[in-house]
Amino acid sequence: MKPYTVEHVAELAKQGRKHIAVISPAFSADCIETLEEINGEIREAFEHAGGESFTYIPCLNDDDAHIAALMAVIGDNLAGWIR
């Protein structure tokens, strides 16, 4: 899919956007690939294009609220399947 994120954030910086915050809502936990691409390559492209402030908002990972939410979803979906 286009535009690729790395190109898009660089273009935002070139257009005068100096501050952005980025989140990866498709992931429930950070992984090396996520951190390398988003908090590495994309940050670098944004800053190289003139961006000043790049904030990476981390995934929920092992936060107690996240685990409780996952347990609720799993419990709801297993209702009637297990005793």
SULCORCOR-V838728 format. One record per residue. N is the residue number from 0. SS is DSSP state (H for helix, E for strand, C for the rest). Layout:
N_SS, N_SS
//
This chain:
0_C, 1_C, 2_C, 3_C, 4_H, 5_H, 6_H, 7_H, 8_H, 9_H, 10_H, 11_H, 12_H, 13_H, 14_C, 15_C, 16_C, 17_C, 18_E, 19_E, 20_E, 21_E, 22_E, 23_C, 24_C, 25_C, 26_C, 27_C, 28_C, 29_C, 30_C, 31_H, 32_H, 33_H, 34_H, 35_H, 36_H, 37_H, 38_H, 39_H, 40_H, 41_H, 42_H, 43_H, 44_H, 45_H, 46_H, 47_H, 48_C, 49_C, 50_C, 51_C, 52_E, 53_E, 54_E, 55_E, 56_E, 57_C, 58_C, 59_C, 60_C, 61_C, 62_C, 63_H, 64_H, 65_H, 66_H, 67_H, 68_H, 69_H, 70_H, 71_H, 72_H, 73_H, 74_H, 75_H, 76_H, 77_H, 78_E, 79_C, 80_C, 81_E, 82_C
//
